[in-house]
């Protein structure tokens, strides 16, 4: 049984592994260990990605996010979101 397809990017330490849902179910504990070690695992259902397991990213607090949005707004980079988004040129 094939567990995964591995795709190496520019940095071989940042390996992306693609795993079928059935294999992920059978080997979940192993995949968590690999994710904890820094590997990114993409779980697929019928060939379509449904979730990604990997090491946690940096924490973002509400205050940090609010300051980020305020900075973007001050630079003119935030536009109002509408029901019918427009394509940006």
N, C-alpha and C positions, 0 to 999 in steps of 0.2 A: 504494500500500500504506500503510495507516495504521500508524504506528509505535506510538503510545501515546495513552492518554487521560490528560489532566492534570487533577488535582484540586487546587485552591488552598484552603488552610486559612485561618485567621485571619491568618497571616503569609505573605505572598506569596513570601518568600524560601525558605520550607520547602514546596516543591512536591512532590506525590506524583504520580509517573508510573506508569501501569499499562501493561505491555508483555507481549504474547503471547510464549510460549516461542520460537516460530520466529523472531520479530523480534529477540528478545534474542540468539539464536544468531548471527544475521547481523550484528548491530551491537554485539557485546559490548564491543569496545574503546571505542566512542563512549559506551556506557552507563557504563563505568568512569570515563571522563573526567568525565561529568556527575555521577556519584556523588562523585568526588573534589572537585568544585566545590561540593558541598553538597546536591545533589538526592537525593531518595529514589526509587528505582525498584522497583516491585513486579512481579515476573515471575510470569505466570500460565500454567498449563497447563489447557486446556479451561475457562477461566474461573475456576479455583481458584488462589489464591495459593500458590506453592511456595517462593519465596525473596524476600528484600529486599536490594537493593544500596543502599548509602548510605555517608556518611562514618562513620568509626569513632567510637564513643562513648568516654567517658573510660575509661582502663584501670582495672581492678579487680584488685588483688593478693589473694592468699589471706589475708594478714594483714588487709587492709582489710575483706574480706568477713567474716572471723572476728570482728573488732571490731564490725561491723555486727550480726551475729547475736547476739553477747553483749549489745549494747545493747538489741536487741529483746527478748531473753529477760529482761533485768533489768526491762524495763517491762511484762513479762507478756504480750507480744505474740506469742510463739512457742509453738505447740502441737505435740505429737508427731504425725507423719504416720503414718497407719495404712493398712492395705490397703483398708479401706472408709471413705473420707472421709465426714465428716458435714457437712451443710449448716450454715453458721454463721448465726446469727440476727442 
